[in-house]
Amino acid sequence: MNKTITISTLATALLYATPVCLVPIHVETKLDSQVIEDVCTEEIKSADLGEALFRASPSVSLVRRSGISNDIIVRGQKKDNINVTIDGAKIYGACPNRMDPPISHIATNAVDTIEINEGPFDVEDFGVLSGDVKVHTLKPTKETSGEAGVNFGSFGYQKVYFNASGGTDTFRVIVGASAEKAEQYRDGDGNNFVQQQDLYIEKNLNGKPSNDNKLKGLAYLPNERDADAFAKKTVTTKLFWEIVKNHEINMGYTANRSDDILYPSTPMDANYDDSDIYTFGYSAKELGVFSKTLTFDLYQTKVDHPMSNRYRKASEKNPMTHALTTKVNGVKLKNSFEIANHMLKTGIDYSLRNWDGNYEMPNGKKTNSIWDVDTKNIGFFVNDTVQIQKWEFDTGARVDATTISTKDPKFDDIELDGVSGNSVVSYHADSTTRYFVGAGHSNRVPDARELYLYDKNSSIRIGNPTLKKITNTEIDVGVQKHYTNATIKAKLFYSMLNDFILYNATTNHFENADAWIWGLDVSGNYNFSDAFWFTLGLAKQKGEKKNPLAKQTDVDLPEIPPFKITMAFNYQVTANLLFGAEMIAADKWEHFDIDNGEQALDAYGVLNLKATQSFDSGIEWSVGIDNLFDSTYALSNTYEDLTLISGGGDVMLMNESRRYLYTQLKYRF
């Protein structure tokens, strides 16, 4: 593993800057926001949206679990602490072990833009504790247009996709589909998924028969050692219909089908992940003085996720499947109007999430893991934006009533109310300089896994039905400055978390604890000329618990990534030829939660190159190489709130891919 970010690596990254074009980040946005544009065009390596976000934003970290469907951390927080919506529809994963995180249920080729809103500054959605990620898929156009392409990459990666759009002034539709698959990638030492697992098991066999048998049982069967890493298919479609002037209907459907996904650092693999996202929206404009825009949105999201040990040696004597489903039904009514120089938004937001799961044992017996839990929420919100000369004030408030009920007869319903609010003040010193300060307060209720999850022996393992809701009180300050050839934005935040939900590996339960996180991130760009430009991003966070968890001594918060920096150089050689170089680097992990399974990780620095040639005929050809110097490194740590392979020592790490070559050929019409 690389011990440091060496000077030679940094120098080489600069000297060989024959440029990956980072996904463009639109800097002129509201407080603590990034808008990542042209995702479908720029992110061609794979359909993994989590990996795309990691590359695009310094404040996003990746939780590597497999070759696809990887989770994200934003400002040191993940899971339900981040609100994820796809075209306004709230979606959750069904797997309690995060094999199917919300961000994995859409492919990059179907995505137009992504908003990353950091902090507790969104009152329109339920449970926005540390931020939200809003994914917007491609919109239909009235002009007939489309794109079709094929991708190939190292380790047997193959992808084919298309989208087509067209219509009239009043009716437009878009349809798209993709299919991809890949073999197990190899890390910088040349080990594929199975071989990484082999090395871990061999290292941790310690002569204790019970432990040795458990570890050996987690190994892959001889006939499955060369299995593909994943296969994924998606379909998306949307339509817009302007019924009459200022009245419009939109509908959308997204289907994701992922099969046979290997998770080598986990005791089970995913048989499949099937998800369906249905959206319906109606909007009306200029209805009167008190309704500039009225929107009514309905959605339903469903995820079906069975995981099993069928590829592992343990299945020969003790086959097991853990099958789970989750479904969300939601509706939102929002009205915006102007009074004097105030822009007001008011609305009602309702959602009902069901989560159900059971273990299927070798004798055919089924036992509940999550007993058919419903989380029902209704929220009322208001937001006011007003500008007075050089000052802009943005203030919002939300009131929530939440009921959590389970069919498990041991537990009564839980009633949780909450009030959220925020205020952001911006000062436009001149046409190029903006200062801002914001204060926000939000809350998030515990989910069914944190409250009620049972292990396969039908005894509560980590579920804690006495958990309280989390609250986040946060202060953010920053500055945004435009120059003739450059833009820079710097932000500093301090987050006070009361009753934060953390996993305690000593007691095997979740518990509430007070904690804090502070962080800094900087982003910007500089244009050397019309043909040569540079982008930079860096982020640093630090977090601690106010007191150790029960029977522990470590106060470090888990999943707080070290200092990270991204740099990209782009050179437009001709109107049709673009070169790009991208460097992503991070410091070693010095502050980590050793009591809960985290471990020291080395620093790393990787260089990625990409070139794109377009032709007047509509054909475009791209080639790229990631991890040019073939480094061996790991991005994500091993916090034991996930069930990972452990042999009594350090938990199994998942290394990143070694040098990776890829190409794409596409045709636009």
C-alpha positions in Angstrom: 0.0 0.0 0.0 1.2 3.6 -0.6 2.4 5.0 2.7 2.3 8.7 1.6 1.2 10.9 -1.2 4.7 11.2 -2.6 6.1 14.3 -4.2 6.9 12.3 -7.3 3.3 11.3 -7.7 2.1 14.9 -7.4 4.7 16.1 -9.8 3.9 13.4 -12.4 0.2 14.3 -12.1 1.1 17.8 -13.1 3.7 17.1 -15.7 1.6 14.5 -17.6 -1.5 16.7 -17.5 -2.8 15.5 -20.9 -6.3 15.7 -19.4 -10.0 13.3 -17.5 -12.6 16.0 -17.8 -14.1 16.2 -14.4 -17.8 16.3 -14.4 -18.6 20.1 -14.5 -19.5 21.6 -11.2 -21.7 24.7 -11.4 -20.3 26.9 -8.6 -22.9 29.7 -8.7 -25.4 27.9 -6.5 -27.1 28.4 -3.2 -25.3 27.9 0.1 -23.7 24.5 0.6 -24.8 23.2 -2.9 -23.1 21.8 -5.9 -24.8 21.1 -9.2 -23.1 18.3 -11.2 -24.0 18.6 -14.8 -23.9 16.4 -17.9 -23.5 13.2 -15.8 -24.7 11.0 -18.7 -22.1 12.5 -21.0 -19.1 12.6 -18.7 -19.5 9.5 -16.6 -18.8 6.7 -19.1 -16.6 4.3 -17.1 -19.6 2.5 -15.5 -23.2 3.0 -14.3 -22.2 3.3 -10.7 -23.5 6.7 -9.6 -21.8 6.5 -6.2 -18.4 6.3 -7.9 -19.3 9.2 -10.2 -20.2 11.4 -7.2 -16.9 10.5 -5.4 -14.9 11.6 -8.4 -16.9 14.8 -8.9 -17.1 16.2 -5.3 -14.3 16.4 -2.7 -16.9 16.3 0.1 -18.2 12.9 -1.1 -16.5 9.6 0.0 -17.2 6.2 -1.4 -18.0 3.0 0.6 -16.6 0.3 -1.7 -18.5 -3.0 -1.4 -18.4 -4.5 -4.9 -17.9 -3.6 -8.5 -21.2 -1.8 -8.6 -23.9 -0.4 -6.2 -21.5 1.4 -3.9 -22.6 3.7 -1.1 -21.6 7.3 -0.4 -20.7 9.4 2.6 -21.3 13.2 2.6 -19.6 15.3 5.2 -18.9 12.2 7.3 -22.4 10.9 7.4 -24.3 8.3 5.3 -27.4 6.0 5.4 -30.6 7.8 6.3 -28.7 10.8 7.4 -28.6 11.7 3.7 -31.8 12.2 1.9 -31.8 10.8 -1.7 -34.5 11.4 -4.3 -34.7 10.5 -7.9 -36.9 12.9 -9.9 -38.4 13.9 -6.5 -39.2 10.3 -5.4 -37.7 9.2 -2.1 -36.0 5.8 -2.4 -34.4 3.5 0.2 -32.5 0.3 -0.1 -34.1 -2.9 1.2 -30.8 -4.5 2.4 -29.9 -3.8 6.1 -26.3 -4.3 5.1 -26.4 -1.5 2.5 -25.8 -3.7 -0.6 -28.4 -1.6 -2.5 -28.0 2.0 -1.3 -30.5 4.5 -2.7 -27.9 6.1 -5.1 -27.5 2.7 -6.8 -31.0 2.5 -8.3 -30.3 4.7 -11.3 -27.6 4.4 -14.0 -25.3 7.3 -14.9 -26.4 7.2 -18.6 -29.9 8.2 -17.5 -28.9 11.1 -15.3 -28.9 14.7 -16.4 -27.9 16.7 -13.3 -27.3 16.0 -9.6 -27.7 18.5 -6.8 -25.7 17.9 -3.6 -27.1 20.1 -0.9 -25.0 19.9 2.3 -26.3 20.7 5.7 -29.8 20.9 7.3 -31.1 23.5 4.9 -33.9 21.7 3.1 -37.4 21.9 4.7 -39.3 20.4 1.7 -38.2 16.8 2.4 -38.5 14.5 5.4 -35.4 13.7 7.4 -32.7 15.8 5.8 -30.2 15.6 8.6 -26.8 16.3 7.0 -27.7 16.9 3.4 -29.6 15.6 0.5 -28.8 14.4 -3.0 -31.3 15.2 -5.7 -30.9 13.1 -8.9 -32.6 14.5 -12.0 -32.9 12.2 -15.0 -32.8 13.2 -18.6 -35.8 15.3 -19.9 -37.6 14.7 -23.1 -37.2 17.3 -25.9 -39.6 18.1 -28.7 -36.8 17.7 -31.3 -36.1 14.2 -32.3 -32.8 13.3 -30.8 -31.0 10.5 -29.1 -27.8 8.6 -28.4 -26.6 5.0 -28.6 -23.3 3.7 -27.4 -21.1 0.8 -26.4 -18.5 0.7 -23.7 -15.6 -1.8 -23.0 -13.2 -1.8 -20.1 -10.7 -3.9 -18.2 -11.8 -7.1 -16.4 -14.4 -7.9 -19.0 -16.5 -4.8 -18.6 -19.2 -4.4 -21.3 -22.0 -2.0 -21.7 -24.6 -1.1 -24.4 -27.1 1.7 -24.0 -29.4 4.0 -25.9 -31.9 6.9 -25.3 -34.3 8.5 -27.8 -36.5 11.6 -27.3 -39.0 13.5 -29.4 -42.4 15.1 -29.5 -44.2 18.4 -30.2 -44.7 21.7 -28.4 -47.3 20.1 -26.1 -46.2 16.4 -25.9 -42.7 15.0 -25.4 -41.3 11.6 -24.5 -38.0 10.0 -23.8 -37.1 6.3 -23.6 -33.7 4.8 -22.6 -32.2 1.5 -21.7 -28.8 0.0 -20.8 -27.2 -3.3 -20.0 -23.8 -3.9 -18.5 -21.7 -6.6 -16.8 -18.2 -7.1 -15.5 -15.8 -9.7 -14.2 -14.1 -9.3 -10.8 -11.6 -6.5 -11.0 -8.0 -6.9 -9.7 -6.3 -4.6 -7.2 -2.8 -3.2 -7.6 -1.3 -6.4 -6.3 -3.1 -8.4 -9.0 -5.7 -10.0 -6.7 -9.3 -10.3 -7.8 -12.3 -10.4 -5.3 -11.8 -14.1 -4.4 -8.1 -13.8 -4.0 -8.4 -10.7 -1.7 -10.7 -12.8 0.4 -8.3 -15.8 0.3 -5.5 -13.6 1.6 -7.6 -12.3 4.5 -8.9 -15.8 5.5 -5.4 -17.3 5.4 -4.0 -14.4 7.5 -6.7 -14.7 10.2 -6.9 -18.5 10.6 -5.7 -18.9 14.2 -6.2 -22.6 15.0 -9.5 -22.2 16.9 -11.8 -24.8 15.3 -15.0 -22.8 15.6 -13.4 -19.6 14.2 -11.5 -21.5 11.4 -14.6 -23.3 10.3 -16.6 -20.0 10.1 -13.9 -18.3 8.1 -13.5 -21.2 5.7 -17.2 -21.4 5.2 -17.2 -17.8 4.0 -14.8 -18.7 1.1 -16.2 -19.1 -2.4 -17.0 -22.5 -3.8 -14.5 -23.8 -6.3 -16.9 -23.5 -9.2 -17.8 -19.9 -8.3 -14.3 -18.5 -7.9 -14.4 -17.1 -11.5 -18.0 -15.8 -11.3 -18.7 -12.3 -12.8 -18.9 -9.4 -10.4 -22.3 -8.2 -11.5 -24.8 -7.8 -14.3 -27.1 -4.7 -14.5 -30.0 -3.7 -16.7 -32.0 -0.5 -16.6 -35.0 1.1 -18.4 -36.1 4.7 -18.0 -39.0 6.6 -19.6 -40.6 10.0 -19.1 -43.3 12.0 -20.7 -44.5 15.6 -20.5 -47.9 16.8 -21.7 -49.0 20.4 -21.7 -52.8 19.9 -21.4 -53.5 23.6 -21.9 -51.3 26.6 -21.5 -49.7 26.7 -18.0 -51.0 23.3 -17.1 -48.6 20.3 -17.5 -48.5 16.6 -16.5 -45.3 14.6 -16.3 -44.9 10.9 -15.7 -41.9 8.7 -15.3 -40.8 5.1 -14.8 -37.4 3.7 -14.0 -36.6 0.0 -13.6 -33.3 -1.4 -12.3 -32.4 -5.1 -12.5 -29.1 -6.1 -11.0 -28.2 -9.8 -10.8 -25.6 -11.9 -9.0 -23.6 -9.1 -7.4 -20.5 -10.4 -5.5 -19.7 -8.8 -2.1 -16.4 -10.5 -1.1 -16.0 -8.7 2.2 -19.5 -9.7 3.4 -20.8 -13.2 4.4 -23.5 -13.1 1.6 -23.8 -12.0 -2.0 -26.9 -10.4 -3.6 -29.0 -12.8 -5.7 -30.5 -9.7 -7.3 -31.6 -6.2 -6.7 -34.9 -5.2 -8.4 -36.2 -1.7 -8.1 -39.1 0.3 -9.7 -39.7 4.0 -9.5 -43.0 5.5 -10.5 -43.6 9.3 -10.6 -46.5 11.5 -11.5 -46.6 15.2 -11.4 -49.0 18.0 -12.2 -48.1 21.7 -12.3 -50.1 24.8 -12.9 -48.7 28.3 -13.3 -50.1 31.8 -12.9 -53.3 30.8 -11.1 -53.6 34.1 -9.4 -52.0 36.5 -6.9 -51.5 33.8 -4.4 -50.3 31.0 -6.7 -47.4 31.6 -9.1 -46.7 27.9 -9.4 -48.7 25.0 -7.9 -47.3 21.5 -8.1 -48.8 18.1 -7.1 -46.4 15.1 -7.1 -47.1 11.4 -6.5 -44.5 8.6 -6.4 -44.0 5.0 -5.5 -40.6 3.3 -5.1 -40.1 -0.4 -4.6 -37.0 -2.5 -3.9 -36.7 -6.3 -3.8 -33.4 -7.7 -2.4 -32.7 -11.3 -1.6 -29.1 -12.1 -0.5 -27.7 -15.5 0.2 -24.6 -17.6 0.8 -25.2 -19.8 -2.2 -21.8 -19.0 -3.7 -20.0 -19.8 -0.4 -18.7 -23.1 1.0 -21.1 -22.7 4.0 -24.0 -23.2 1.7 -23.1 -26.9 1.3 -24.2 -27.6 4.9 -26.1 -24.5 5.9 -27.7 -22.7 2.9 -29.4 -19.5 3.9 -31.2 -16.6 2.2 -32.2 -13.3 3.7 -34.9 -11.7 1.6 -36.1 -8.2 2.1 -38.4 -5.7 0.4 -39.1 -2.0 0.9 -41.7 0.3 -0.6 -42.4 4.0 -0.3 -45.6 5.8 -1.3 -45.4 9.6 -1.3 -47.3 12.7 -2.2 -46.3 16.4 -2.0 -48.4 19.5 -2.6 -46.4 22.8 -3.0 -47.5 26.3 -3.8 -45.2 29.3 -4.5 -46.2 32.9 -4.7 -44.9 36.4 -4.3 -45.8 39.1 -1.7 -44.0 42.4 -2.2 -40.4 41.2 -2.7 -40.9 37.9 -0.8 -40.9 34.6 -2.7 -42.9 32.2 -0.5 -43.2 28.4 -0.8 -45.7 26.4 1.3 -46.5 22.8 1.2 -47.6 19.4 2.6 -45.3 16.4 2.3 -46.5 12.8 3.1 -44.7 9.5 2.9 -45.3 5.9 4.0 -42.4 3.5 4.0 -42.8 -0.2 4.6 -39.8 -2.5 5.3 -40.2 -6.2 5.6 -37.7 -9.1 5.7 -37.1 -12.7 6.7 -34.5 -15.4 6.9 -35.1 -18.6 4.9 -33.4 -21.4 6.8 -32.2 -24.8 5.4 -35.2 -26.7 6.8 -37.6 -24.3 5.0 -38.4 -22.4 8.1 -38.7 -18.6 7.9 -37.9 -16.2 10.7 -38.5 -12.5 10.7 -35.5 -10.1 10.5 -37.7 -6.9 10.2 -41.3 -7.5 11.1 -43.3 -5.5 8.5 -42.5 -2.0 9.8 -44.3 1.1 8.6 -42.9 4.6 9.0 -45.6 7.2 8.3 -44.7 10.9 8.1 -46.6 14.0 7.4 -44.9 17.4 7.3 -45.9 21.0 6.7 -43.3 23.4 5.5 -42.8 27.1 4.5 -39.9 28.9 3.0 -39.4 32.6 2.4 -36.7 34.2 0.2 -36.3 38.0 0.1 -33.6 40.3 -1.3 -33.1 43.8 0.2 -30.4 45.7 -1.7 -27.2 43.7 -1.3 -28.7 41.3 1.3 -30.5 38.1 0.6 -32.4 36.2 3.4 -33.6 32.6 3.0 -35.6 31.2 5.9 -37.5 27.9 6.2 -39.4 25.9 8.8 -41.0 22.4 8.9 -43.2 20.6 11.4 -43.3 16.7 11.3 -45.4 14.1 12.8 -44.1 10.5 12.4 -45.6 7.2 13.5 -43.5 4.0 13.4 -45.4 0.7 13.8 -44.4 -2.9 13.5 -46.3 -6.2 13.4 -43.9 -7.6 16.0 -46.2 -8.0 19.0 -43.4 -7.2 21.4 -43.4 -3.5 20.5 -46.0 -0.7 20.6 -46.2 2.1 18.1 -43.7 5.0 18.4 -44.9 8.6 18.0 -42.2 11.1 17.1 -42.7 14.8 16.4 -40.1 17.2 15.2 -39.5 20.8 14.2 -36.9 21.9 11.7 -35.8 25.3 10.6 -33.0 27.3 9.0 -32.0 30.8 8.1 -29.3 31.7 5.5 -28.1 35.3 5.1 -26.1 36.2 2.0 -24.3 39.5 1.4 -23.4 40.4 -2.2 -20.5 42.8 -1.6 -20.3 43.5 -5.3 -21.0 41.7 -8.6 -18.1 39.3 -8.0 -18.1 38.6 -4.2 -20.7 36.9 -2.0 -20.5 36.1 1.7 -22.9 33.8 3.5 -23.7 32.5 6.9 -26.4 29.9 7.8 -27.8 28.3 10.8 -30.0 25.2 10.6 -31.7 22.6 12.8 -33.2 19.3 11.6 -34.0 15.9 12.8 -34.2 12.3 11.6 -36.2 9.4 13.1 -34.5 6.0 13.6 -35.3 3.4 10.9 -36.6 -0.1 11.2 -33.1 -1.7 11.1 -31.9 0.5 13.9 -35.0 -0.2 16.0 -36.0 -3.8 15.4 -33.5 -5.9 13.3 -33.2 -9.5 14.5 -30.4 -11.8 13.7 -31.0 -15.3 12.2 -31.4 -16.8 15.7 -34.4 -14.6 16.3 -32.8 -12.7 19.1 -32.4 -8.9 18.8 -28.8 -8.3 17.7 -28.5 -4.6 16.9 -32.0 -3.3 16.9 -32.8 -1.0 19.8 -36.4 0.0 20.1 -35.6 2.7 22.7 -33.7 4.9 20.3 -34.5 8.6 20.1 -34.6 10.7 17.0 -31.3 12.5 16.0 -31.1 16.3 15.8 -28.5 18.3 14.0 -27.8 21.9 14.8 -25.3 23.4 12.4 -23.6 26.7 11.5 -22.1 27.2 8.0 -20.1 30.2 6.8 -18.5 30.8 3.5 -17.4 33.1 0.6 -17.8 32.9 -3.1 -15.6 35.0 -5.4 -15.5 35.4 -9.2 -12.4 36.7 -11.0 -11.9 37.4 -14.7 -10.6 33.9 -15.4 -11.4 32.0 -12.1 -14.0 31.2 -9.5 -13.5 30.0 -5.9 -15.9 29.0 -3.2 -14.9 28.1 0.4 -17.1 26.8 3.2 -16.7 26.0 6.9 -19.3 24.2 9.0 -19.7 23.0 12.6 -22.4 20.4 13.3 -23.7 19.6 16.8 -25.4 16.2 16.8 -27.7 15.3 19.7 -28.7 11.6 20.1 -26.7 10.6 17.1 -27.3 6.9 16.2 -24.1 4.9 16.3 -23.4 1.1 16.3 -21.7 -0.3 19.3 -19.6 -3.4 18.4 -19.1 -4.2 22.0 -22.7 -4.6 22.9 -24.0 -5.4 19.4 -26.6 -2.7 19.5 -27.3 0.8 18.2 -27.3 3.5 20.7 -27.7 7.3 20.9 -24.7 9.5 21.7 -24.0 13.2 21.4 -21.3 14.1 18.9 -19.9 16.9 16.7 -18.4 17.3 13.3 -16.6 20.3 11.8 -15.3 20.5 8.2 -13.9 22.7 5.5 -14.2 22.4 1.7 -12.9 24.5 -1.2 -13.8 24.3 -4.9 -12.9 26.4 -7.8 -11.6 26.7 -11.4 -9.1 28.7 -13.4 -9.0 29.3 -17.1 -5.5 29.7 -18.4 -7.0 30.3 -21.9 -10.1 29.4 -23.8 -8.6 26.0 -24.6 -6.9 25.2 -21.2 -8.6 25.1 -17.8 -8.1 23.7 -14.3 -10.4 22.7 -11.5 -9.6 22.0 -7.9 -11.5 20.7 -4.9 -10.5 19.8 -1.4 -12.3 18.8 1.8 -11.5 18.0 5.4 -13.7 16.8 8.3 -13.1 15.9 11.9 -15.7 14.3 14.2 -15.9 13.1 17.8 -18.4 11.7 20.3 -18.7 13.7 23.4 -18.4 10.5 25.4 -17.4 7.0 24.5 -20.1 4.4 23.8 -21.0 1.9 26.5 -18.1 -0.2 27.5 -15.7 1.6 25.1 -13.0 4.2 25.3 -12.6 5.6 21.7 -14.3 9.0 21.1 -13.5 9.2 17.4 -16.6 9.2 15.2 -16.6 6.5 12.5 -16.6 7.1 8.8 -15.0 10.6 9.0 -12.7 10.5 5.9 -9.3 12.1 5.9 -8.2 15.2 3.9 -9.1 14.7 0.2 -8.1 16.7 -2.9 -9.1 16.5 -6.5 -7.5 18.3 -9.4 -8.2 18.2 -13.1 -6.6 19.7 -16.1 -8.4 20.0 -19.4 -7.0 20.9 -22.8 -9.2 21.5 -25.8 -6.7 20.7 -28.6 -9.2 21.3 -31.4 -12.9 21.9 -31.6 -13.4 18.1 -31.7 -10.5 16.8 -29.5 -10.3 17.1 -25.7 -7.6 15.7 -23.4 -8.0 15.6 -19.6 -6.0 14.6 -16.6 -7.5 14.1 -13.1 -5.8 13.4 -9.8 -7.6 12.2 -6.7 -5.6 11.9 -3.5 -6.3 11.5 0.2 -4.2 11.5 3.4 -3.8 8.5 5.7 -6.5 7.7 8.3 -5.2 9.0 11.6 -8.5 9.4 13.5 -10.8 6.4 13.3 -13.1 4.4 15.5 -11.0 1.3 16.5 -13.5 0.1 19.0 -16.1 -0.4 16.2 -13.9 -2.1 13.6 -12.2 0.8 11.8 -8.5 0.5 11.0 -5.6 2.6 9.8 -5.6 3.1 6.0 -2.7 4.4 4.0 -2.7 7.6 2.0 -3.1 7.3 -1.7 -2.8 9.4 -4.9 -4.1 8.2 -8.3 -3.9 9.8 -11.8 -6.6 9.2 -14.4 -6.4 10.2 -18.0 -9.0 10.6 -20.7 -9.3 11.7 -24.3 -12.5 12.4 -26.4 -12.6 12.8 -30.2 -15.9 13.9 -31.8 -16.8 13.9 -35.4 -19.2 16.0 -37.5 -21.1 12.8 -38.3 -22.3 12.6 -34.7 -19.9 9.8 -33.7 -17.8 10.3 -30.6 -14.9 8.1 -29.3 -13.5 8.3 -25.8 -10.6 6.4 -24.3 -9.4 6.5 -20.7 -7.1 5.0 -18.1 -7.7 5.1 -14.4 -5.0 4.5 -11.7 -2.2 5.0 -14.2 0.6 4.0 -11.8 -1.2 0.8 -10.7 -1.4 1.7 -7.0 -2.8 -0.6 -4.3 -5.1 1.3 -2.0 -8.5 1.3 -0.2 -11.0 4.1 -0.1 -13.5 3.0 2.6 -12.9 1.9 6.1 -14.5 -1.1 8.0 -17.0 0.3 10.4 -18.9 -2.7 11.8 -22.4 -1.3 11.5 -22.1 -3.3 8.3 -21.8 -7.1 8.7 -18.3 -7.6 7.3 -16.0 -10.6 7.4 -14.0 -10.7 10.6 -11.5 -13.3 11.8 -10.8 -11.8 15.2 -8.3 -9.3 14.0 -8.9 -6.4 11.6 -12.1 -6.6 9.5 -11.6 -7.4 5.8 -10.8 -4.4 3.6 -11.9 -4.0 0.0 -9.1 -2.7 -2.3 -9.8 -0.5 -5.3 -9.1 -1.5 -8.9 -5.6 -1.6 -10.3 -4.9 0.2 -13.6 -8.1 0.3 -15.6 -8.5 1.0 -19.3 -11.8 1.8 -20.9 -13.3 3.1 -24.1 -16.7 4.2 -25.4 -18.0 4.6 -28.9 -21.3 6.5 -29.2 -23.5 8.0 -31.9 -25.7 11.1 -31.4 -28.6 12.0 -33.6 
